[in-house]
Amino acid sequence: MEKSLTLSSPWLRFWSFITGLGMAVASYLTIDHFFRANFPETIFTGSFCDLSSFFNCDSSAYSSIAHFQGVPLGYWGLVLGILVMLGAFLPSPRFEKVNKLLSLPNALGVLALFFYSVFYLKSLCLLCSGYYLFSLINFYLFWKFGLPSEPRGLVGFFRDFLFGSIKPLVAIGVLTVMGAFGFHLFYEAKKDAQSGGVALKIVKEFYSLQPVKEPSLISPYWTAKATEEFDQAPIRIIEYADFLCPDCLFLYHQLERIKKEYEGKINIAFQFFPLEAKCNDVVDKDKHPGACDLAYIAAYDPSKFLQIHNELFRNFDKAKDPEWRLQLARKYGVEKALTDEKTKELVKKIIDTGKEYEKTSERFPYGIRSTPTMIINNRMIIGTLPYAHLKAIIDSLLTEQEQPASGETKFLENWVDTSNLTKKK
């Protein structure tokens, strides 16, 4: 019998089905994460795959290529995974040739995405990695055991596989485009809902929180200043953040918009909280090496803090490079920051205010244990919010349309960490 992946051996067909299933499941999970991250229905949720600054699914969910016109990138992987499963379940020579043909651009695509994630986003999504792995195995199976082209060689491949598959490819393309249009409509509906009923729900959840006290030491480093005394502004945000935290980068862009829209009404205090054990004993591992040095550089000269703060977030990837950090210190004349004991002592005092809050989980010893964490008018939000939600909370606080509700909830946790939304705004 002629060599074939799906026609000659039940075992080979089984493994082909498994790779298709793996591709489909991984794609479904990335699609689900994309919508959960970009359009959260509640702020009482957390990110399940943000393990570190590198192993971070949020970075891919907010990247500029995460979707096209509302169609998440994972949708195309889902289609390919389903085609591979159908080809194994309902084998035919034409179906096998179509899947073998599609496995080549898919393999090249996942390699390109892998390098884009590692070298441009500086992160790797575990869900995406699952799709990459199953896709490459799928490619190997088709090109090792799949039907050969007649005649052999590159010319034979294009004549037999590409030109011989025009009709099924057109049919698959039409169905795929129809499904993509459905995702586009779903995306637009989710986007509209964020400023409507979902925003109202978020505000109600915010008011369900029990108030928390302000830290004993409010950082003297402010990114927005409406009044001389911190508690005199209508809107008061205490932002525990890390200069190398992807979610903090997302929040930076959100707060930049908030500062412009509510100028003269808002105070924002930046509480240093580097997720590096070198200066923060709340963390048990160095999630963001170099974050402590950046805190010292930013804190050394208060008159230069805001400039350095903005430059760090505008050069987020460069800030991970030790040599770039030294050049930044020289640029602002704060080279002594890395050895100045008074600066280190002040940063340490600000960090330690995180220990003053009641722990929010049995997994963590303190209330402030991750970044970003915001305290907005004495209510704690762990994580990030879409702009529409953050704006809805601030508008409600300014107009006093809501009154605090009684309840046992002590904090809100939601994660929206890094790129696509900020670029679109």
Secondary structure, DSSP 8 states (H G I E B T S, - for coil): ----SSSS-HHHHHHHHHHHHHHHHHHHHHHHHHHHHHS-S-SB---SSB-SSSSBHHHHHTSTTSEETTEEHHHHHHHHHHHHHHHHHS--HHHHHHHHHHHHHHHHHHHHHHHHIIIIIS---HHHHHHHHHHHHHHHHHHHHS---SS-SHHHHIIIIIGGGHHHHHHHHHHHHHHHHHHHHHHHHHHHHHTTHHHHHHHHHHHTS------SS--S-EEE-SSSSGGGSSEEEEEEE-TT-HHHHHHHHHHHHHHHHTTTSEEEEEEE--S-TTT-TT-SS-SSTTHHHHHHHHHS-GGGHHHHHHHHHHTTTGGGSHHHHHHHHHHTT-GGGGT-HHHHHHHHHHHHGGGGS--SSTT-SSS--SS-EEEETTEEEEE---HHHHHHHHHHHHHT-S-----S--EEEE---SSHHHHH-
